[in-house]
Amino acid sequence: MFYADLHIHSRYSRATSRDCDLPHLDFWARKKGIALLGTGDFTHPAWRQELREQLVPAEEGLYRLRPEFRLPCQVAGEPVEPRFLVTGEISSIYKQDGKTRKVHNVILLPSLEAADKLAGKLELVGNLQADGRPILGISSRDLLELALDVCPQAMLIPAHIWTPHFSVFGAFSGFDSLEECFGELASYIHAVETGLSSDPAMNGRVSRLDGLQLVSHSDAHSPQKLGREANVLEAEFSYPAVKDALETGRGLWGTVEFFPEEGKYHLDGHRNCGVCLTPQETAKLGGVCPVCGKRLTIGVAHRVEALADRAEGEARPGVRPYVSLVLLSQVIAACVGRGEQTKTVQGLYERLLSQVGPEFFLLRQAEISSIAEAAGETVAQGVRCLREGKLLWQPGFDGEYGKLRFL
């Protein structure tokens, strides 16, 4: 069993850390305990050049970092040597049925050679050098067709499917079904990325998603955010095996999830107006902000409710396990009352990793007594509360992440 985080970004994407390079991504994957990482941004020519220079082939369709680029990392236990799988996110903005559509899709590829070929075709559509996540005037349907024509082994996964502004089901620019978005090629979509502001239970209320695999990734813009969501796989280490697991569910144990309330688009509201509302409260207001009178940003919970045809708690056929987690640095910060980047929090974080093990192991499996010995009883009880779901949230809305408090 291993963790796979396949939707990430390089330093060539806008609003990303300069540390989103291969050495630091490899470094933080080892800290987190992530065995398989997406490369992100395969469309960007400079990033592809770095991938060719710094990665070497490993198992079929996978790559590993050259030893000379590896940064030293102190993590207890059996070390993880991360593998990389070629991935990238594309922002499609286009007109369809009289409406401007803005949909993000993630593409998985079996090789850097396939990335070169697909990027060559996409260069004819738009500028690939301006952003690691390029904005292209190509429909999601045509993007899927192009990817499969260039590389039949490619896989397209609609990204963060409920995000209000940039997703297949987004309240402001999306669709009500995959068929509307992908047309006759919708049958080639086998998995959807649920995003940070929803979890499998919420998605299970929408029967049109039955038969699709619900997958999760971090969409990380800095290496420290790797693994905030991930897939848990029981598959061979190869591109064909990973693709089969994501398409069929064979070898997909389940997912690691954000708590939906932490997601920055969970509820409705206006951040600048300080207004956060449930879907029911928004409905009573007619979707209008009570402070400024403008249209409210409709959150994920509201959009799920609009498309749901099952009651809360009603089982989805073929539901898979999932576990909701918070980043270890957030747990420590909440427990000691300090900021995540303070020396106190970072010191405890590094001590836990060096004495107990990588982050996923710490959050899910490590003995509470071992955590207490390394970081103190308060942090140990915080991890216990996390495992038991004893948390309170001030939910996220309109681009602002939710805030955590332990019970």
C-alpha positions in Angstrom: 0.0 0.0 0.0 1.4 3.4 -0.9 0.4 7.1 -1.2 0.1 8.8 -4.6 -0.3 12.6 -5.1 -0.6 13.2 -8.8 -1.9 16.8 -9.2 0.8 19.2 -8.2 2.5 22.2 -9.7 6.1 23.3 -10.5 7.7 26.7 -9.9 6.7 27.6 -13.5 3.0 27.9 -12.4 1.7 31.2 -11.2 1.5 31.7 -7.5 3.8 28.8 -6.6 6.8 28.5 -4.4 10.3 28.8 -5.9 11.0 25.5 -4.1 8.6 23.7 -6.4 11.6 22.1 -8.1 12.4 18.4 -8.3 14.9 18.2 -5.4 12.5 19.9 -3.0 9.5 17.9 -4.3 11.4 14.7 -3.8 12.6 15.9 -0.4 9.1 16.7 0.9 7.6 13.6 -0.6 10.0 11.6 1.6 9.0 13.7 4.6 5.4 13.0 4.0 5.8 9.4 3.1 4.5 9.8 -0.5 5.8 7.1 -2.8 4.4 8.4 -6.1 4.2 12.0 -7.1 3.0 13.7 -10.3 5.5 15.9 -12.1 2.9 18.6 -12.7 3.2 21.1 -15.5 4.4 18.8 -18.3 3.3 21.4 -20.9 5.9 24.0 -19.9 9.1 23.6 -22.0 11.6 24.7 -19.4 10.1 22.3 -16.8 10.2 19.4 -19.3 13.8 20.2 -19.8 14.4 19.9 -16.1 12.5 16.7 -15.9 14.7 15.2 -18.7 17.9 16.4 -17.0 17.1 15.4 -13.4 15.0 12.3 -13.7 15.9 8.8 -14.8 13.6 6.0 -15.8 12.5 3.6 -13.0 9.6 1.2 -13.3 7.4 1.2 -16.5 6.2 4.8 -17.0 7.7 6.1 -13.8 10.8 8.1 -13.0 13.1 8.8 -10.0 15.3 11.7 -9.1 19.0 11.3 -10.0 21.0 10.7 -6.7 23.2 13.8 -7.2 20.1 16.0 -6.9 18.7 14.5 -3.8 18.7 16.6 -0.6 19.5 15.1 2.8 16.4 14.2 4.8 16.2 13.0 8.4 13.1 10.7 8.6 12.9 7.7 10.9 11.9 4.3 9.6 12.2 2.7 6.2 13.0 5.4 3.7 10.7 6.2 0.8 12.3 6.8 -2.6 9.6 8.7 -4.4 8.8 8.0 -8.0 7.4 10.5 -10.5 4.6 10.1 -13.0 4.2 12.6 -15.8 1.2 14.9 -15.2 -0.1 18.4 -15.9 -3.1 20.6 -15.4 -4.7 22.6 -18.2 -7.1 25.4 -17.9 -9.7 25.4 -20.7 -11.6 28.6 -21.2 -14.1 28.5 -24.1 -17.6 29.3 -25.2 -20.2 26.5 -25.3 -24.0 26.7 -25.5 -23.8 30.5 -25.2 -21.9 30.5 -21.9 -18.2 31.0 -21.1 -16.9 27.7 -19.6 -13.8 27.5 -17.4 -12.7 24.0 -16.7 -9.5 22.6 -15.3 -8.4 19.1 -16.3 -5.4 16.9 -15.2 -3.7 14.7 -17.8 -1.6 11.7 -16.9 1.0 10.4 -19.5 3.1 7.3 -19.7 6.4 9.0 -20.6 8.3 12.2 -21.2 8.3 11.4 -24.9 4.5 11.4 -24.8 4.6 14.8 -23.0 6.8 16.2 -25.8 4.3 15.0 -28.5 1.2 16.3 -26.7 2.9 19.6 -25.8 3.8 20.0 -29.5 0.1 19.8 -30.4 -1.0 22.1 -27.7 1.5 24.7 -28.7 -0.7 25.2 -31.8 -3.6 26.0 -29.6 -2.0 28.6 -27.2 1.0 29.8 -25.3 2.6 27.1 -23.1 5.5 29.3 -21.8 3.5 31.9 -19.8 2.3 29.5 -17.1 2.9 25.9 -16.0 -0.8 25.5 -16.0 -1.6 27.0 -19.4 -4.8 28.7 -20.3 -6.0 27.4 -23.6 -9.0 28.1 -25.8 -9.8 24.5 -26.3 -12.9 22.7 -25.0 -12.6 19.9 -22.5 -14.0 17.5 -25.1 -11.5 18.5 -27.7 -8.7 18.4 -25.2 -9.6 14.8 -24.3 -9.8 13.9 -28.0 -6.4 15.4 -28.7 -4.7 13.7 -25.8 -6.1 10.3 -26.8 -5.1 10.8 -30.4 -1.6 11.7 -29.5 -1.3 9.0 -26.8 -4.0 6.4 -26.4 -2.6 5.5 -22.9 -3.2 9.0 -21.7 -5.8 9.6 -18.9 -7.8 12.8 -18.3 -9.2 13.5 -14.9 -11.5 16.5 -14.4 -9.8 18.6 -11.6 -11.4 19.7 -8.3 -14.8 19.2 -9.9 -16.9 21.4 -7.6 -14.7 24.6 -7.5 -17.0 27.6 -8.2 -15.0 29.2 -11.0 -12.8 26.6 -12.7 -14.3 23.1 -12.8 -16.6 20.8 -14.7 -19.4 21.3 -12.2 -18.5 24.8 -11.1 -21.4 27.0 -10.1 -20.3 29.9 -12.3 -18.8 28.3 -15.4 -19.4 24.6 -15.4 -21.9 22.0 -16.5 -24.5 19.8 -14.9 -23.1 16.5 -16.3 -20.0 15.0 -17.8 -22.0 14.4 -21.0 -22.6 18.1 -21.4 -18.9 18.8 -21.0 -17.3 15.9 -22.9 -20.1 15.0 -25.3 -19.8 11.5 -26.9 -16.3 11.1 -25.3 -17.7 11.2 -21.7 -17.3 7.4 -21.5 -13.5 8.0 -21.6 -13.7 9.7 -18.2 -13.3 7.1 -15.5 -12.3 9.2 -12.5 -12.9 12.6 -11.1 -11.0 14.7 -8.6 -13.3 15.6 -5.7 -11.2 18.7 -4.6 -10.3 20.1 -1.2 -13.8 21.4 -0.3 -15.7 18.1 -0.7 -15.2 14.5 0.4 -16.5 11.1 -0.9 -19.5 11.3 1.4 -20.7 14.5 -0.2 -19.9 13.2 -3.7 -21.8 10.0 -3.0 -25.0 12.1 -2.9 -24.8 12.6 -6.6 -25.7 9.5 -8.5 -24.4 10.7 -11.8 -21.0 10.1 -10.4 -21.7 6.4 -9.7 -19.3 4.2 -11.6 -16.6 6.8 -11.5 -13.6 6.6 -9.2 -13.4 9.4 -6.7 -9.7 10.4 -6.5 -7.9 13.1 -4.5 -4.7 15.1 -4.9 -3.1 18.0 -3.2 -3.0 20.5 -6.1 0.0 21.7 -4.1 1.6 25.1 -4.9 4.4 24.6 -2.4 6.2 21.4 -1.5 5.1 21.6 2.2 1.4 21.2 1.0 2.1 17.8 -0.7 -0.2 15.1 0.5 -2.9 17.3 2.0 -5.0 15.0 -0.2 -3.8 11.8 -1.9 -4.8 8.4 -3.2 -4.0 5.2 -1.3 -3.1 2.5 -3.8 -2.5 -1.2 -3.5 -1.2 -1.6 -7.0 2.1 -2.4 -8.8 4.6 0.4 -9.3 4.0 1.2 -12.9 2.1 3.6 -15.1 -0.3 0.9 -16.5 -1.1 -0.4 -13.0 -1.7 3.0 -11.5 -3.8 4.0 -14.5 -5.9 0.8 -14.2 -6.4 1.4 -10.4 -7.6 5.0 -11.0 -9.9 3.9 -13.9 -11.4 0.7 -12.5 -10.8 0.9 -8.7 -8.8 -2.3 -8.8 -5.9 -1.4 -6.5 -7.4 1.8 -5.3 -7.9 1.3 -1.6 -9.3 4.8 -1.0 -8.2 8.4 -0.4 -6.7 10.8 2.1 -9.0 13.9 2.4 -9.1 17.4 3.6 -11.9 18.0 6.0 -14.3 19.7 3.6 -14.9 22.5 6.1 -11.2 23.4 5.7 -11.5 23.9 2.0 -11.6 27.5 0.9 -14.8 27.2 -1.1 -16.9 24.9 1.2 -19.7 27.4 2.1 -21.1 30.4 0.3 -20.2 34.0 1.0 -18.2 37.1 0.4 -14.8 37.2 2.0 -14.4 41.0 1.7 -17.8 41.5 3.4 -17.2 39.0 6.1 -20.3 37.0 5.1 -20.3 33.2 5.3 -23.5 31.4 4.7 -25.0 27.9 4.4 -26.8 26.9 1.2 -30.1 27.3 3.0 -29.2 30.8 4.2 -28.1 31.8 0.7 -31.4 30.6 -0.7 -33.3 32.8 1.7 -31.3 35.8 0.6 -31.9 35.0 -3.1 -28.1 34.5 -3.6 -27.4 38.2 -2.9 -24.9 39.4 -0.3 -26.7 41.2 2.6 -23.7 43.7 2.9 -22.9 44.8 -0.6 -25.9 43.6 -2.6 -23.8 41.7 -5.2 -24.0 38.1 -6.1 -22.6 35.7 -3.5 -19.8 33.2 -4.3 -21.6 29.9 -4.4 -19.6 27.2 -2.5 -19.1 23.5 -3.0 -21.6 22.4 -0.4 -24.3 24.5 -2.2 -23.4 23.1 -5.7 -23.4 19.5 -4.4 -26.8 20.1 -2.9 -28.1 21.4 -6.2 -27.1 18.3 -8.1 -27.7 15.7 -5.3 -30.3 13.1 -5.7 -29.5 11.2 -2.5 -30.1 12.2 1.1 -27.2 12.8 3.4 -25.8 9.5 4.7 -27.4 7.5 1.9 -24.8 5.0 0.7 -23.1 5.2 -2.7 -22.7 1.9 -4.5 -19.0 0.8 -4.4 -18.0 3.4 -1.8 -14.3 3.2 -0.8 -12.7 4.0 2.5 -11.3 7.4 3.2 -9.6 9.2 6.0 -9.7 12.9 6.7 -6.5 14.5 7.9 -4.9 17.8 8.7 -1.3 18.6 7.9 1.0 17.8 10.9 2.3 21.3 11.1 -1.2 22.6 11.5 -1.9 20.1 14.3 1.2 21.1 16.1 0.5 24.8 15.6 -3.1 24.4 16.9 -1.8 22.5 20.0 0.9 24.9 21.0 -0.8 28.1 20.0 2.0 29.3 17.6 2.1 29.9 13.9 3.0 27.1 11.5 6.2 28.7 10.4 7.5 29.5 13.9 10.7 27.9 15.2 8.7 26.2 17.9 6.4 24.4 15.5 9.0 23.6 12.9 11.3 22.3 15.6 8.7 19.9 16.9 7.8 18.9 13.4 11.4 18.0 12.5 11.8 16.2 15.8 8.7 14.0 15.2 9.9 13.1 11.7 13.4 12.2 12.8 12.4 10.2 15.9 9.0 8.6 14.9 8.6 8.6 11.1 7.1 10.4 8.1 4.0 12.5 8.3 1.4 10.1 7.1 2.7 7.4 9.5 2.6 9.9 12.3 -0.9 11.1 11.6 -2.4 7.6 11.0 -0.4 4.8 12.7 2.3 5.9 15.1 1.8 5.1 18.8 0.4 8.1 20.7 3.0 7.4 23.4 5.8 7.7 20.8 4.4 11.1 19.7 4.2 12.3 23.3 7.8 11.2 24.0 9.1 13.2 20.9 6.8 16.3 21.0 5.0 16.4 24.3 1.6 15.3 25.6 -0.3 18.3 24.1 0.7 17.4 20.6 0.1 13.7 21.2 -3.5 14.5 22.3 -4.0 16.7 19.2 -3.1 13.8 17.0 -5.5 11.6 19.0 -8.3 14.1 18.6 -7.6 14.2 14.8 -7.8 10.5 14.5 -11.1 10.5 16.5 -12.6 13.4 14.5 -12.8 15.6 17.6 -12.4 18.9 15.8 -14.3 22.1 15.4 -14.2 24.2 12.2 -14.9 27.7 11.2 -15.7 26.7 7.6 -13.9 28.1 4.6 -15.7 30.3 2.0 -15.0 32.5 -1.0 -11.3 31.7 -1.2 -10.6 31.6 2.6 -9.5 28.4 4.2 -11.4 27.1 7.2 -9.9 27.5 10.7 -9.3 24.5 13.1 -9.9 24.1 16.8 -9.6 20.9 18.8 -12.3 19.8 21.2 
